[in-house]
Amino acid sequence: QVHAAAYRLMREGNNGFLRLGPGATLYLDQIIEAPVTHSMTLSADARASAAGTALAVSVCRKWLLTSQGCVHAGLPVRQSQGWQHVETSIDLSPLLASQRGLVPLPLPLTLSVSTPQGPGTLDVDNLQLQTVAGANAVTNGSFESGMDRWFFTTDVDPPWHIHSLPLTVLFELGW
């Protein structure tokens, strides 16, 4: 049986960051502005608790759960005790070209960070998607403002259901 993945906001001194745990894939999404340039740099500070862990990021045309075309990037993270800066270029031209002619409303661009596949956890901080000019499309990529601007979704949703309307209302209202 596949268990639900987990995420947690963590602090070390004055630094806040996101910890992603293994399990059924969980996506942390943020709607981003469509960039003017097609080539962008995806970067983050990361650390992994197990070998073979990668930071998986996608940029998709997506509204809540259903995506329509994605560009994927994986950033390998070496197992170590310290933070590492990882980065890669990402070409968004397939998504920006697919935007033309969609009727009646275009789907927004969504940046998604996925939970790691494998036994360990992955810590993420200072996530950025930058143009050549240095403009960053990600808001709160340092997670200093908690989960502001981030929304989580999953393909395996039963572990996240309470299955009781009264308990769901209590929980959602901040019981």
GROMACS elastic network, one bead per residue, 0.5 to 0.9 nm:
[ bonds ]
;  ai    aj funct       b0    kb
    2     5     6  0.89502   500
    2    23     6  0.65080   500
    2    24     6  0.59976   500
    2   156     6  0.87999   500
    3    22     6  0.86090   500
    3    23     6  0.53521   500
    3    24     6  0.59510   500
    3   159     6  0.74759   500
    4    22     6  0.79878   500
    4    23     6  0.51500   500
    4    24     6  0.50386   500
    4    25     6  0.75910   500
    4    26     6  0.78393   500
    4   154     6  0.88674   500
    4   156     6  0.75378   500
    4   157     6  0.81778   500
    4   158     6  0.87194   500
    4   159     6  0.60388   500
    4   160     6  0.77699   500
    5    20     6  0.77204   500
    5    21     6  0.55997   500
    5    22     6  0.50865   500
    5    24     6  0.52650   500
    5    25     6  0.62929   500
    5    26     6  0.60722   500
    5   115     6  0.68507   500
    5   116     6  0.86811   500
    6    19     6  0.82795   500
    6    20     6  0.60514   500
    6    22     6  0.68560   500
    6    23     6  0.73630   500
    6    24     6  0.89676   500
    6    26     6  0.75540   500
    6   115     6  0.77801   500
    7    18     6  0.69938   500
    7    19     6  0.55213   500
    7    21     6  0.58665   500
    7    22     6  0.89652   500
    7    26     6  0.85048   500
    7   115     6  0.79225   500
    8    17     6  0.85672   500
    8    18     6  0.59097   500
    8    19     6  0.51447   500
    8    20     6  0.66553   500
    8    21     6  0.82803   500
    9    16     6  0.70487   500
    9    17     6  0.59245   500
    9    19     6  0.61806   500
    9    20     6  0.89387   500
    9   143     6  0.75300   500
    9   146     6  0.67974   500
    9   147     6  0.81306   500
   10    15     6  0.83444   500
   10    16     6  0.57001   500
   10    17     6  0.53987   500
   10    18     6  0.60312   500
   10    19     6  0.66793   500
   10   123     6  0.88913   500
   11    14     6  0.68287   500
   11    15     6  0.55126   500
   11    17     6  0.63172   500
   11    18     6  0.87156   500
   12    15     6  0.53210   500
   12    16     6  0.66117   500
   12    17     6  0.83134   500
   13    16     6  0.81220   500
   15   125     6  0.88717   500
   15   142     6  0.84957   500
   15   144     6  0.74439   500
   16   125     6  0.75868   500
   16   142     6  0.68003   500
   16   143     6  0.59823   500
   16   144     6  0.51879   500
   16   145     6  0.84935   500
   16   146     6  0.81582   500
   17   123     6  0.68145   500
   17   124     6  0.59092   500
   17   126     6  0.80484   500
   17   141     6  0.87636   500
   17   142     6  0.61443   500
   17   143     6  0.54519   500
   17   144     6  0.70502   500
   17   146     6  0.86281   500
   18   122     6  0.82468   500
   18   123     6  0.56016   500
   18   124     6  0.51707   500
   18   125     6  0.64477   500
   18   142     6  0.81283   500
   18   143     6  0.65365   500
   18   146     6  0.87653   500
   19   121     6  0.67200   500
   19   122     6  0.57120   500
   19   124     6  0.63640   500
   20    26     6  0.89259   500
   20   114     6  0.81935   500
   20   115     6  0.54409   500
   20   116     6  0.68786   500
   20   120     6  0.88611   500
   20   121     6  0.55905   500
   20   122     6  0.51352   500
   20   123     6  0.62110   500
   20   124     6  0.78148   500
   21   115     6  0.61831   500
   21   116     6  0.66000   500
   21   117     6  0.87112   500
   21   119     6  0.83308   500
   21   120     6  0.67466   500
   21   122     6  0.66322   500
   21   123     6  0.88844   500
   22    25     6  0.76983   500
   22    26     6  0.88866   500
   22   115     6  0.60451   500
   22   116     6  0.53264   500
   22   117     6  0.57618   500
   22   118     6  0.60933   500
   22   119     6  0.61573   500
   22   120     6  0.63784   500
   22   121     6  0.63649   500
   22   122     6  0.85520   500
   23    26     6  0.79563   500
   23   115     6  0.75105   500
   23   116     6  0.77143   500
   23   117     6  0.69258   500
   23   118     6  0.78377   500
   23   119     6  0.84606   500
   24   115     6  0.81135   500
   24   117     6  0.82599   500
   24   154     6  0.77664   500
   24   155     6  0.77824   500
   24   156     6  0.64579   500
   25   114     6  0.64640   500
   25   115     6  0.56827   500
   25   116     6  0.76128   500
   25   117     6  0.76543   500
   25   153     6  0.89130   500
   25   154     6  0.62097   500
   25   155     6  0.68842   500
   25   156     6  0.74963   500
   26   113     6  0.82680   500
   26   114     6  0.57137   500
   26   115     6  0.54738   500
   26   116     6  0.88502   500
   26   152     6  0.68799   500
   26   153     6  0.59870   500
   26   155     6  0.73479   500
   26   156     6  0.82753   500
   27   112     6  0.58114   500
   27   113     6  0.55512   500
   27   115     6  0.66632   500
   27   151     6  0.81257   500
   27   152     6  0.54479   500
   27   153     6  0.52079   500
   27   154     6  0.59481   500
   27   155     6  0.87201   500
   28   111     6  0.81438   500
   28   112     6  0.53928   500
   28   113     6  0.51390   500
   28   114     6  0.64838   500
   28   115     6  0.83419   500
   28   150     6  0.61582   500
   28   151     6  0.55776   500
   28   153     6  0.65870   500
   28   154     6  0.88355   500
   29    64     6  0.87081   500
   29   110     6  0.62552   500
   29   111     6  0.55514   500
   29   113     6  0.65311   500
   29   114     6  0.88561   500
   29   149     6  0.82771   500
   29   150     6  0.54473   500
   29   151     6  0.51348   500
   29   152     6  0.59621   500
   29   153     6  0.75390   500
   30   109     6  0.84728   500
   30   110     6  0.54396   500
   30   111     6  0.52824   500
   30   112     6  0.65857   500
   30   113     6  0.89144   500
   30   138     6  0.76561   500
   30   139     6  0.81902   500
   30   149     6  0.59915   500
   30   150     6  0.50316   500
   30   151     6  0.64928   500
   30   152     6  0.89132   500
   31    62     6  0.85961   500
   31    63     6  0.89333   500
   31   108     6  0.65695   500
   31   109     6  0.57592   500
   31   111     6  0.62990   500
   31   112     6  0.88398   500
   31   138     6  0.85234   500
   31   149     6  0.78423   500
   31   150     6  0.82340   500
   32    35     6  0.84566   500
   32   108     6  0.75046   500
   32   109     6  0.56602   500
   32   110     6  0.57373   500
   32   111     6  0.66838   500
   32   137     6  0.58568   500
   32   138     6  0.65248   500
   32   139     6  0.82226   500
   33   108     6  0.79739   500
   33   109     6  0.68421   500
   33   110     6  0.86460   500
   33   137     6  0.63349   500
   33   138     6  0.86827   500
   34    37     6  0.88563   500
   34    96     6  0.76342   500
   34   108     6  0.79666   500
   34   109     6  0.64129   500
   34   137     6  0.82165   500
   35    38     6  0.69832   500
   35    40     6  0.85606   500
   35    92     6  0.86028   500
   35    96     6  0.83975   500
   35   131     6  0.75414   500
   35   137     6  0.74649   500
   36   131     6  0.82197   500
   37    40     6  0.72397   500
   37    92     6  0.82351   500
   37    93     6  0.83289   500
   37   131     6  0.66585   500
   37   132     6  0.79909   500
   38    90     6  0.82180   500
   38    91     6  0.56378   500
   38    94     6  0.86748   500
   38    95     6  0.89335   500
   38    96     6  0.74003   500
   38   131     6  0.83456   500
   39    89     6  0.68285   500
   39    90     6  0.58691   500
   39    92     6  0.62266   500
   39    93     6  0.74838   500
   39   130     6  0.88860   500
   39   131     6  0.69609   500
   39   132     6  0.76249   500
   40    88     6  0.85742   500
   40    89     6  0.56899   500
   40    90     6  0.53456   500
   40    91     6  0.64191   500
   40    92     6  0.75177   500
   40   129     6  0.63900   500
   40   130     6  0.53975   500
   40   132     6  0.65541   500
   41    87     6  0.68442   500
   41    88     6  0.57874   500
   41    90     6  0.59933   500
   41    91     6  0.87404   500
   41   128     6  0.77470   500
   41   129     6  0.55598   500
   41   130     6  0.51151   500
   41   131     6  0.65045   500
   41   132     6  0.75816   500
   42    57     6  0.87340   500
   42    73     6  0.83329   500
   42    75     6  0.89598   500
   42    86     6  0.83764   500
   42    87     6  0.54636   500
   42    88     6  0.54249   500
   42    89     6  0.60185   500
   42    90     6  0.66309   500
   42   127     6  0.75606   500
   42   128     6  0.57384   500
   42   130     6  0.65228   500
   43    75     6  0.84851   500
   43    85     6  0.72333   500
   43    86     6  0.55972   500
   43    88     6  0.65354   500
   43    89     6  0.86320   500
   43   126     6  0.77506   500
   43   127     6  0.57855   500
   43   128     6  0.52689   500
   43   129     6  0.65434   500
   43   130     6  0.81882   500
   44    55     6  0.88692   500
   44    75     6  0.89041   500
   44    84     6  0.82695   500
   44    85     6  0.58628   500
   44    86     6  0.55942   500
   44    87     6  0.65148   500
   44   124     6  0.67358   500
   44   125     6  0.59917   500
   44   126     6  0.51791   500
   44   128     6  0.62305   500
   44   129     6  0.89418   500
   44   141     6  0.84439   500
   45    83     6  0.60966   500
   45    84     6  0.54144   500
   45    86     6  0.61942   500
   45    87     6  0.87509   500
   45   123     6  0.81689   500
   45   124     6  0.59266   500
   45   125     6  0.50753   500
   45   126     6  0.58017   500
   45   127     6  0.69532   500
   46    55     6  0.79111   500
   46    77     6  0.68085   500
   46    82     6  0.84268   500
   46    83     6  0.54092   500
   46    84     6  0.54038   500
   46    85     6  0.64198   500
   46    86     6  0.71311   500
   46   122     6  0.69745   500
   46   123     6  0.53464   500
   46   125     6  0.62623   500
   46   126     6  0.86101   500
   47    53     6  0.89760   500
   47    77     6  0.63603   500
   47    78     6  0.72755   500
   47    79     6  0.68277   500
   47    80     6  0.67006   500
   47    81     6  0.72683   500
   47    82     6  0.63135   500
   47    83     6  0.50211   500
   47    84     6  0.61918   500
   47    85     6  0.88436   500
   47   121     6  0.84699   500
   47   122     6  0.58699   500
   47   123     6  0.52433   500
   47   124     6  0.70050   500
   48    51     6  0.72360   500
   48    52     6  0.85952   500
   48    53     6  0.62749   500
   48    54     6  0.81050   500
   48    77     6  0.62086   500
   48    78     6  0.65781   500
   48    79     6  0.50160   500
   48    80     6  0.65634   500
   48    81     6  0.79829   500
   48    82     6  0.87211   500
   48    83     6  0.85535   500
   48   120     6  0.69448   500
   48   121     6  0.59619   500
   48   123     6  0.64372   500
   49    53     6  0.81047   500
   49    78     6  0.88585   500
   49    79     6  0.57874   500
   49    80     6  0.70119   500
   49    81     6  0.77921   500
   49   119     6  0.85769   500
   49   120     6  0.51804   500
   49   121     6  0.54410   500
   49   122     6  0.65540   500
   49   123     6  0.85475   500
   50    53     6  0.63353   500
   50    78     6  0.81885   500
   50    79     6  0.54759   500
   50    80     6  0.82892   500
   50   118     6  0.80922   500
   50   119     6  0.67920   500
   50   121     6  0.70988   500
   50   122     6  0.84005   500
   51    77     6  0.80807   500
   51    78     6  0.64243   500
   51    79     6  0.50514   500
   51    80     6  0.86782   500
   51   118     6  0.89732   500
   51   119     6  0.89893   500
   51   120     6  0.79914   500
   52    76     6  0.73568   500
   52    77     6  0.73746   500
   52    78     6  0.71901   500
   52    79     6  0.76208   500
   52   118     6  0.79368   500
   53    75     6  0.87724   500
   53    76     6  0.62889   500
   53    77     6  0.58150   500
   53    78     6  0.72468   500
   53    79     6  0.76269   500
   53   116     6  0.64914   500
   53   117     6  0.72793   500
   53   118     6  0.71319   500
   53   119     6  0.87779   500
   53   120     6  0.74329   500
   53   121     6  0.81855   500
   53   122     6  0.73217   500
   54    74     6  0.60812   500
   54    75     6  0.52923   500
   54    77     6  0.53114   500
   54    78     6  0.83558   500
   54   116     6  0.66750   500
   54   117     6  0.82723   500
   54   122     6  0.80096   500
   55    73     6  0.82412   500
   55    74     6  0.56184   500
   55    76     6  0.62880   500
   55    77     6  0.70145   500
   55    86     6  0.89923   500
   55   113     6  0.74836   500
   55   114     6  0.73153   500
   55   115     6  0.79096   500
   55   116     6  0.69116   500
   55   122     6  0.75367   500
   55   124     6  0.81793   500
   56    72     6  0.74594   500
   56    73     6  0.60162   500
   56    75     6  0.64540   500
   56    76     6  0.85773   500
   56   112     6  0.82946   500
   56   113     6  0.59683   500
   56   114     6  0.54640   500
   56   115     6  0.75372   500
   56   116     6  0.73724   500
   57    71     6  0.85854   500
   57    72     6  0.59644   500
   57    73     6  0.52989   500
   57    74     6  0.62601   500
   57    75     6  0.81423   500
   57   111     6  0.70982   500
   57   112     6  0.55226   500
   57   114     6  0.62729   500
   58    70     6  0.63377   500
   58    71     6  0.55823   500
   58    73     6  0.61238   500
   58    74     6  0.86006   500
   58   110     6  0.79869   500
   58   111     6  0.57726   500
   58   112     6  0.50816   500
   58   113     6  0.66580   500
   58   114     6  0.81658   500
   59    62     6  0.87629   500
   59    69     6  0.86221   500
   59    70     6  0.55590   500
   59    71     6  0.53155   500
   59    72     6  0.65501   500
   59    73     6  0.85654   500
   59    92     6  0.78871   500
   59    95     6  0.83303   500
   59   109     6  0.66578   500
   59   110     6  0.55156   500
   59   112     6  0.62145   500
   60    67     6  0.61056   500
   60    68     6  0.66683   500
   60    69     6  0.57173   500
   60    71     6  0.63733   500
   60    72     6  0.85053   500
   60    95     6  0.72347   500
   60   108     6  0.81672   500
   60   109     6  0.55965   500
   60   110     6  0.52678   500
   60   111     6  0.65864   500
   60   112     6  0.77788   500
   61    66     6  0.85795   500
   61    67     6  0.55528   500
   61    68     6  0.51535   500
   61    69     6  0.59202   500
   61    70     6  0.66435   500
   61    95     6  0.70460   500
   61    98     6  0.89234   500
   61    99     6  0.84084   500
   61   106     6  0.83645   500
   61   107     6  0.53966   500
   61   108     6  0.55966   500
   61   110     6  0.61933   500
   62    65     6  0.69598   500
   62    66     6  0.57917   500
   62    68     6  0.60959   500
   62    69     6  0.81904   500
   62    70     6  0.87473   500
   62   107     6  0.57235   500
   62   108     6  0.59147   500
   62   109     6  0.62281   500
   62   110     6  0.59332   500
   63    66     6  0.60920   500
   63    67     6  0.67633   500
   63    68     6  0.88900   500
   63   107     6  0.61642   500
   63   108     6  0.66017   500
   63   109     6  0.84434   500
   63   110     6  0.79866   500
   64    67     6  0.80921   500
   64   151     6  0.88161   500
   64   153     6  0.76628   500
   65   153     6  0.68407   500
   65   154     6  0.80344   500
   65   155     6  0.83175   500
   67    70     6  0.72673   500
   67   107     6  0.87075   500
   67   110     6  0.89243   500
   68   107     6  0.81535   500
   69    94     6  0.82481   500
   69    95     6  0.67946   500
   69    98     6  0.82946   500
   70    92     6  0.88377   500
   70    94     6  0.83544   500
   70    95     6  0.69914   500
   71    90     6  0.78105   500
   71    91     6  0.76107   500
   71    92     6  0.67040   500
   71    94     6  0.77781   500
   71    95     6  0.74357   500
   72    90     6  0.80805   500
   73    88     6  0.77334   500
   73    89     6  0.85084   500
   73    90     6  0.69659   500
   74    88     6  0.83177   500
   75    86     6  0.63643   500
   75    87     6  0.66992   500
   75    88     6  0.70930   500
   76    86     6  0.76079   500
   77    80     6  0.86401   500
   77    84     6  0.74265   500
   77    85     6  0.88117   500
   77    86     6  0.73165   500
   77   122     6  0.86056   500
   78    84     6  0.80685   500
   79    82     6  0.86416   500
   80    83     6  0.77317   500
   80    84     6  0.86112   500
   83   123     6  0.85415   500
   83   124     6  0.89900   500
   90   129     6  0.88545   500
   91    94     6  0.76885   500
   91    95     6  0.88813   500
   92    95     6  0.54744   500
   92    96     6  0.62394   500
   92    97     6  0.86144   500
   93    96     6  0.50308   500
   93    97     6  0.58516   500
   93    98     6  0.83847   500
   94    97     6  0.52842   500
   94    98     6  0.61591   500
   94    99     6  0.88196   500
   95    98     6  0.51076   500
   95    99     6  0.64322   500
   95   109     6  0.83096   500
   96    99     6  0.52644   500
   96   100     6  0.74842   500
   97   100     6  0.59269   500
   98   101     6  0.77143   500
   98   102     6  0.77945   500
   99   102     6  0.60639   500
   99   106     6  0.65179   500
   99   107     6  0.79090   500
  100   103     6  0.89880   500
  100   106     6  0.84050   500
  101   104     6  0.88755   500
  101   106     6  0.84791   500
  102   105     6  0.65189   500
  102   106     6  0.55728   500
  102   107     6  0.83163   500
  103   106     6  0.66143   500
  107   110     6  0.89786   500
  111   129     6  0.89849   500
  111   138     6  0.81216   500
  112   152     6  0.89599   500
  114   117     6  0.88343   500
  115   121     6  0.84387   500
  115   122     6  0.78164   500
  116   119     6  0.82633   500
  116   120     6  0.75371   500
  116   121     6  0.69670   500
  116   122     6  0.67151   500
  117   120     6  0.81417   500
  118   121     6  0.84414   500
  124   127     6  0.71244   500
  124   141     6  0.87116   500
  124   142     6  0.80782   500
  124   143     6  0.88548   500
  125   141     6  0.65540   500
  125   143     6  0.69841   500
  126   140     6  0.81623   500
  126   141     6  0.50376   500
  126   143     6  0.77838   500
  127   138     6  0.72391   500
  127   139     6  0.88839   500
  127   140     6  0.81914   500
  127   142     6  0.63306   500
  127   143     6  0.88679   500
  128   136     6  0.60145   500
  128   137     6  0.70202   500
  128   138     6  0.56420   500
  128   139     6  0.83106   500
  128   141     6  0.62596   500
  128   142     6  0.87996   500
  129   135     6  0.81399   500
  129   136     6  0.54276   500
  129   137     6  0.54507   500
  129   138     6  0.60398   500
  130   133     6  0.76951   500
  130   134     6  0.54212   500
  130   135     6  0.52963   500
  130   137     6  0.62620   500
  130   138     6  0.82341   500
  131   134     6  0.51496   500
  131   135     6  0.53272   500
  131   136     6  0.67049   500
  131   137     6  0.81227   500
  132   135     6  0.75652   500
  136   139     6  0.77816   500
  138   141     6  0.59301   500
  139   142     6  0.83638   500
  139   143     6  0.89368   500
  139   148     6  0.84817   500
  139   149     6  0.69237   500
  139   150     6  0.89090   500
  140   143     6  0.52416   500
  140   144     6  0.66932   500
  140   145     6  0.64252   500
  140   146     6  0.80558   500
  140   147     6  0.79634   500
  140   148     6  0.69042   500
  140   149     6  0.70847   500
  140   150     6  0.83847   500
  141   144     6  0.80386   500
  142   145     6  0.78948   500
  142   146     6  0.88004   500
  143   146     6  0.50732   500
  143   147     6  0.64465   500
  143   148     6  0.78295   500
  144   147     6  0.84228   500
  144   148     6  0.89413   500
  145   148     6  0.58196   500
  145   149     6  0.89824   500
  146   149     6  0.89217   500
  146   150     6  0.87480   500
  147   150     6  0.51985   500
  147   151     6  0.74915   500
  148   151     6  0.83462   500
  153   156     6  0.89592   500
  153   157     6  0.82766   500
  154   157     6  0.59283   500
  156   159     6  0.74650   500
  156   160     6  0.85020   500
  157   160     6  0.54697   500
  157   161     6  0.68656   500
  158   161     6  0.53438   500
  158   162     6  0.85181   500
  159   162     6  0.81034   500
  161   164     6  0.84064   500
  161   168     6  0.82749   500
  162   165     6  0.78950   500
  162   167     6  0.70076   500
  162   168     6  0.60666   500
  163   167     6  0.81167   500
  163   168     6  0.74735   500
  164   167     6  0.53989   500
  164   168     6  0.59339   500
  164   169     6  0.85949   500
  165   169     6  0.60976   500
  165   170     6  0.86095   500
  166   169     6  0.52495   500
  166   170     6  0.63250   500
  166   171     6  0.86642   500
  167   170     6  0.50596   500
  167   171     6  0.60263   500
  167   172     6  0.84738   500
  168   171     6  0.50601   500
  168   172     6  0.59176   500
  168   173     6  0.84119   500
  169   172     6  0.51765   500
  169   173     6  0.60386   500
  169   174     6  0.87196   500
  169   175     6  0.86171   500
  170   173     6  0.53094   500
  170   174     6  0.65732   500
  170   175     6  0.51795   500
  171   174     6  0.53728   500
  171   175     6  0.50372   500
  172   175     6  0.72506   500
